[in-house]
Amino acid sequence: MYRKSRKTSCAAIVGLLSLILFLSACSGNAGSNNGGAPSPLPSPSPSTDGGQEQAVAFPRTIEAANGSVVIEKQPERIAVVHWGYIESILLFDLKTVGLALPFTKENSSLESDNYKPFVDKIDEVVVVGENTTVNMESLLEYSPDLIIAGSAINAEVTDQLEKIATTVVVDEAQTDVWTNWPALVTKFGEILGQEDVATDFIAGFENKIKDAKEKLADVDGNVAFLQIRDKVAYLGGTKTLTPYYEKGLGLKAPDDSVMEQGAEMSLEGLAELNPDYLFLGYFNYNNPSMAAVSDEWEKSEVWKKLKAVESGQVYGFNGALGMGYGPIGQSYGIDAVVEALDK
């Protein structure tokens, strides 16, 4: 397996911890080489009171999918029950937070090195759901004074949530975390009265992208990203992997209509795409003893004749992070891509 890029070092973890913040699950081993790191993101700064010293105005009215929601005072116990919102909420100064996870707690990224700077500054992190399902009993026990939900993901339980605490339902059609986490972070800043945290982080991320793009300006050829799971692989599309393509690092995608949306990808389909550079986003990156669909591919003559394979331009990285949709995972992905291609 192509677990590491050709210049991979443990500096990625060190760099990410000091620089930051999709992670999308999971620590990574690829990162910045000496002198080759993109500009850092603003580091999460510990707050002794969860941001309570900020001069913010409450009550405030938030326009949400469930109407105009009045938040009477600055929330202290916040539950985020949309499993895709985890990375974005961890950027903020909080004393305590309840989270619904995409997987089980044991298989989540909460204790990973990439999440550590953000989790460690929060006094209490409570799991109020696993495998995308909200656990109402755990949520009640957590006793939030504010719940943040999504209009699509949490549609079936919104009525129940509103009976527990003040609930802001983010309109996922307007604020799409899957393709535009900065919009979600901006919304969270408005909800929490921490607009400055949102603004600073987004600005830092944009500077990181700008610096990285300059480093990769001379990359010649097209680049494809594959999610590698146990029995299937998925091509990452330009619409979802925006940090890497036109609106981000400026990498060139293979000239094929499938590139916009991405798709499930067979080895034969990959051969037709035949990219010059290939990133394999392993979802078993931290446990290579687990199966990966590419294990069998690599034994094939079709694989061996791929341009990227023949030229030694295949790079492995943490797919749960680097091919994710959130700020933590995407920051890791940018570092991994720069480390691989900035030669």
VMD Tcl script that draws the C-alpha trace (Angstrom):
set ca {
  {0.00 0.00 0.00}
  {1.07 3.55 -0.67}
  {0.72 4.55 2.96}
  {3.02 7.56 2.74}
  {4.08 10.07 0.15}
  {7.68 9.88 -0.97}
  {8.74 12.64 1.40}
  {6.43 11.74 4.30}
  {7.68 12.39 7.81}
  {6.27 12.66 11.30}
  {6.57 16.41 10.99}
  {3.00 16.44 9.70}
  {1.59 15.81 13.12}
  {3.89 18.32 14.76}
  {3.18 20.87 12.09}
  {-0.54 20.36 12.20}
  {-0.69 20.68 15.96}
  {1.19 23.93 15.89}
  {-0.33 25.33 12.71}
  {-3.93 24.73 12.99}
  {-7.00 22.17 12.69}
  {-12.86 17.10 6.64}
  {-9.75 15.98 9.19}
  {-13.21 13.29 7.10}
  {-11.52 10.52 10.63}
  {-7.71 9.44 12.67}
  {-4.29 10.88 12.68}
  {-2.11 11.47 9.66}
  {1.53 10.83 9.04}
  {2.02 13.04 6.03}
  {2.84 16.68 6.53}
  {5.20 19.53 5.97}
  {8.81 18.94 5.15}
  {11.45 21.45 6.16}
  {10.70 24.81 4.64}
  {7.83 23.37 2.60}
  {4.79 23.90 4.79}
  {1.83 26.01 3.73}
  {1.02 29.06 5.84}
  {-0.29 28.13 9.26}
  {-3.87 28.44 10.38}
  {-4.68 30.34 13.56}
  {-4.01 28.00 16.46}
  {-6.89 27.26 18.80}
  {-6.29 29.37 21.88}
  {-7.40 27.99 25.24}
  {-10.03 30.06 27.01}
  {-10.40 29.96 30.75}
  {-14.10 30.64 30.56}
  {-15.22 29.19 27.21}
  {-15.26 32.60 25.56}
  {-17.49 34.19 28.20}
  {-15.29 37.29 28.48}
  {-16.20 38.41 24.98}
  {-18.48 41.45 24.87}
  {-21.33 39.89 22.93}
  {-24.95 40.90 22.71}
  {-27.63 38.57 24.03}
  {-30.43 37.98 23.60}
  {-29.97 37.63 19.85}
  {-32.26 36.37 17.11}
  {-30.97 33.77 14.67}
  {-32.70 33.16 11.36}
  {-32.84 29.41 10.95}
  {-34.67 26.68 9.06}
  {-37.10 26.42 11.99}
  {-37.86 30.14 11.99}
  {-36.54 33.08 13.99}
  {-34.93 31.60 17.07}
  {-34.24 33.83 20.08}
  {-31.21 32.85 22.16}
  {-31.83 34.61 25.46}
  {-28.31 34.44 26.87}
  {-24.90 33.24 25.80}
  {-25.17 29.44 25.66}
  {-22.93 27.42 27.93}
  {-24.04 23.82 27.39}
  {-24.20 23.26 23.63}
  {-25.23 20.05 21.88}
  {-24.46 19.63 18.18}
  {-26.53 16.76 16.85}
  {-25.64 16.93 13.14}
  {-22.77 14.46 12.85}
  {-21.20 16.46 10.02}
  {-20.79 19.58 12.14}
  {-18.17 18.26 14.55}
  {-15.04 19.80 13.07}
  {-16.64 23.20 12.67}
  {-17.93 23.45 16.26}
  {-14.56 22.38 17.70}
  {-12.99 25.59 16.40}
  {-14.84 27.69 18.97}
  {-14.15 28.56 22.61}
  {-16.42 26.27 24.59}
  {-16.51 24.98 28.14}
  {-18.53 21.91 27.26}
  {-20.10 20.37 24.17}
  {-22.28 17.38 23.37}
  {-21.65 15.72 20.00}
  {-23.41 13.20 17.80}
  {-20.73 11.20 15.99}
  {-20.64 9.70 12.47}
  {-19.22 6.47 13.89}
  {-18.86 4.97 17.35}
  {-16.76 6.88 19.86}
  {-14.04 4.23 19.54}
  {-13.88 4.74 15.76}
  {-14.18 8.52 15.81}
  {-11.41 11.09 15.46}
  {-11.99 12.74 18.84}
  {-8.81 11.33 20.35}
  {-6.67 11.67 17.25}
  {-3.61 13.91 17.08}
  {-5.30 16.08 14.47}
  {-8.26 16.85 16.73}
  {-6.25 17.04 19.93}
  {-5.54 20.82 19.97}
  {-9.26 21.51 19.67}
  {-10.61 18.83 21.98}
  {-8.07 19.54 24.72}
  {-9.19 23.15 25.14}
  {-12.74 22.02 25.99}
  {-13.33 20.97 29.59}
  {-16.03 18.42 28.76}
  {-16.88 16.55 25.55}
  {-19.95 14.32 25.83}
  {-21.20 11.89 23.19}
  {-24.95 12.33 22.60}
  {-25.21 10.07 19.56}
  {-23.28 7.57 17.47}
  {-23.42 6.20 13.94}
  {-25.29 9.38 12.84}
  {-28.17 8.69 15.27}
  {-29.03 11.04 18.13}
  {-29.37 9.29 21.48}
  {-32.24 11.18 23.11}
  {-31.56 9.70 26.52}
  {-27.93 10.84 26.42}
  {-29.00 14.24 25.11}
  {-31.47 14.71 27.96}
  {-28.85 13.63 30.48}
  {-26.40 16.17 29.04}
  {-29.04 18.87 29.62}
  {-28.06 21.40 26.94}
  {-29.25 24.98 26.95}
  {-28.77 25.13 23.16}
  {-29.05 22.48 20.45}
  {-27.67 22.95 16.94}
  {-29.14 20.66 14.29}
  {-29.38 20.32 10.51}
  {-32.54 20.66 8.45}
  {-31.94 17.46 6.48}
  {-29.90 15.20 8.76}
  {-32.07 15.84 11.83}
  {-35.43 16.37 10.12}
  {-37.09 13.37 11.77}
  {-36.18 14.40 15.31}
  {-36.45 18.20 15.16}
  {-39.74 18.26 17.09}
  {-38.18 16.21 19.88}
  {-35.10 18.42 19.99}
  {-37.17 21.58 20.36}
  {-38.85 20.10 23.44}
  {-35.49 19.61 25.12}
  {-33.88 23.03 24.66}
  {-33.68 26.06 22.40}
  {-32.86 24.59 18.99}
  {-31.30 26.25 15.97}
  {-31.84 24.20 12.83}
  {-29.28 25.22 10.22}
  {-30.73 25.31 6.70}
  {-28.54 22.80 4.90}
  {-29.63 24.04 1.48}
  {-28.22 27.49 2.28}
  {-25.34 26.43 4.53}
  {-23.98 23.22 3.02}
  {-21.28 21.74 5.22}
  {-20.40 19.16 2.57}
  {-19.14 21.79 0.12}
  {-18.80 25.03 2.14}
  {-17.73 24.65 5.75}
  {-16.72 28.36 6.01}
  {-20.41 29.27 5.69}
  {-21.21 26.91 8.56}
  {-18.38 28.27 10.71}
  {-19.67 31.78 10.06}
  {-23.16 30.69 11.15}
  {-21.77 29.11 14.31}
  {-19.95 32.35 15.10}
  {-23.26 34.19 14.84}
  {-25.07 31.66 17.03}
  {-22.40 31.59 19.73}
  {-21.53 35.28 19.72}
  {-18.00 34.38 18.60}
  {-17.89 36.00 15.17}
  {-14.24 36.91 15.62}
  {-13.24 33.27 16.07}
  {-14.96 32.36 12.82}
  {-13.50 35.29 10.91}
  {-9.95 34.68 12.12}
  {-9.99 30.97 11.36}
  {-11.41 31.38 7.87}
  {-8.86 34.10 7.08}
  {-6.06 31.84 8.30}
  {-7.30 28.97 6.15}
  {-7.49 31.22 3.08}
  {-3.90 32.32 3.65}
  {-2.87 28.70 3.98}
  {-4.50 27.91 0.64}
  {-2.84 30.91 -1.00}
  {0.64 29.97 0.20}
  {0.16 26.33 -0.78}
  {-1.08 27.28 -4.25}
  {2.08 29.28 -4.86}
  {4.20 26.28 -3.90}
  {2.35 24.04 -6.35}
  {2.19 26.46 -9.26}
  {4.70 24.39 -11.26}
  {2.93 21.04 -10.89}
  {2.66 19.69 -14.43}
  {-0.14 17.22 -15.10}
  {-3.50 16.29 -13.66}
  {-4.31 14.95 -10.22}
  {-6.97 12.53 -8.97}
  {-8.02 11.58 -5.44}
  {-9.52 8.21 -4.56}
  {-11.20 7.19 -1.32}
  {-9.94 3.67 -0.63}
  {-12.27 1.57 1.49}
  {-12.30 -2.15 2.19}
  {-14.29 -3.27 -0.86}
  {-14.88 -0.14 -2.89}
  {-13.14 3.03 -4.07}
  {-14.67 6.43 -4.76}
  {-13.29 9.14 -7.01}
  {-13.38 12.55 -5.33}
  {-15.11 15.13 -7.50}
  {-14.06 18.72 -8.08}
  {-17.34 19.93 -6.59}
  {-16.61 18.41 -3.21}
  {-12.79 18.51 -3.14}
  {-12.76 22.26 -3.63}
  {-9.61 22.87 -1.52}
  {-7.52 20.96 -4.03}
  {-8.87 22.02 -7.38}
  {-9.76 25.31 -9.09}
  {-11.05 27.20 -6.04}
  {-8.23 26.01 -3.83}
  {-4.75 24.79 -4.68}
  {-5.45 25.11 -8.40}
  {-4.59 21.51 -9.25}
  {-5.74 20.29 -12.65}
  {-8.34 17.51 -12.74}
  {-8.37 14.80 -15.42}
  {-10.45 15.85 -18.41}
  {-13.49 13.66 -17.85}
  {-17.12 14.49 -17.06}
  {-17.05 12.14 -14.06}
  {-14.66 14.51 -12.31}
  {-17.28 17.08 -11.31}
  {-19.39 14.90 -9.05}
  {-17.04 11.96 -8.54}
  {-18.21 8.37 -8.60}
  {-17.56 4.84 -7.47}
  {-14.41 3.79 -9.28}
  {-13.20 0.43 -10.52}
  {-9.60 -0.28 -11.50}
  {-10.69 -0.28 -15.15}
  {-12.37 3.09 -14.69}
  {-9.23 4.43 -13.06}
  {-7.19 3.18 -16.02}
  {-9.44 5.17 -18.36}
  {-8.96 8.27 -16.22}
  {-5.21 7.53 -15.99}
  {-4.13 10.58 -13.94}
  {-0.56 11.83 -13.82}
  {-0.68 12.05 -10.01}
  {-2.80 9.82 -7.81}
  {-3.66 10.29 -4.13}
  {-5.07 7.26 -2.34}
  {-7.15 8.30 0.66}
  {-7.07 5.21 2.83}
  {-9.88 4.87 5.35}
  {-7.79 2.21 7.09}
  {-4.73 4.47 7.10}
  {-4.03 3.99 10.79}
  {-4.67 0.26 10.71}
  {-3.12 -1.22 7.55}
  {-3.93 -4.73 8.77}
  {-7.51 -4.01 7.69}
  {-8.43 -4.78 4.08}
  {-8.33 -2.17 1.33}
  {-9.73 -2.64 -2.18}
  {-6.44 -1.42 -3.64}
  {-4.58 -4.41 -2.15}
  {-5.74 -6.55 -5.05}
  {-5.41 -3.75 -7.58}
  {-1.71 -3.43 -6.91}
  {-1.16 -7.02 -8.06}
  {-2.68 -6.28 -11.45}
  {-0.87 -5.41 -14.68}
  {-3.55 -2.78 -15.26}
  {-2.44 -1.04 -12.08}
  {1.23 -1.30 -12.90}
  {0.69 0.40 -16.28}
  {-1.02 3.48 -14.81}
  {0.97 6.65 -15.56}
  {1.09 7.63 -11.91}
  {2.36 4.20 -10.89}
  {5.02 4.04 -13.60}
  {6.30 7.50 -12.67}
  {6.23 6.88 -8.93}
  {3.63 9.57 -8.36}
  {1.14 7.66 -6.20}
  {0.74 8.97 -2.65}
  {-1.16 7.54 0.28}
  {-2.75 9.67 2.96}
  {-5.51 9.54 5.56}
  {-8.70 9.53 3.50}
  {-11.05 10.07 6.42}
  {-9.32 13.40 6.97}
  {-7.84 14.47 3.66}
  {-10.96 13.66 1.64}
  {-13.31 15.01 4.26}
  {-15.41 18.17 4.20}
  {-14.44 19.93 7.43}
  {-11.73 22.43 8.33}
  {-9.60 20.03 10.38}
  {-9.44 17.32 7.75}
  {-8.95 19.73 4.87}
  {-6.09 21.45 6.66}
  {-4.39 18.08 7.05}
  {-5.06 17.29 3.37}
  {-3.49 20.53 2.18}
  {-0.33 19.77 4.16}
  {-0.20 16.23 2.78}
  {-0.64 17.35 -0.83}
  {1.98 20.09 -0.56}
  {4.41 17.70 1.10}
  {3.97 15.23 -1.77}
  {3.99 17.57 -4.76}
  {6.26 20.45 -3.68}
  {9.45 19.00 -5.13}
}
mol new
graphics top color blue
foreach p $ca { graphics top sphere $p radius 0.5 }
foreach p [lrange $ca 0 end-1] q [lrange $ca 1 end] { graphics top cylinder $p $q radius 0.2 }
display resetview
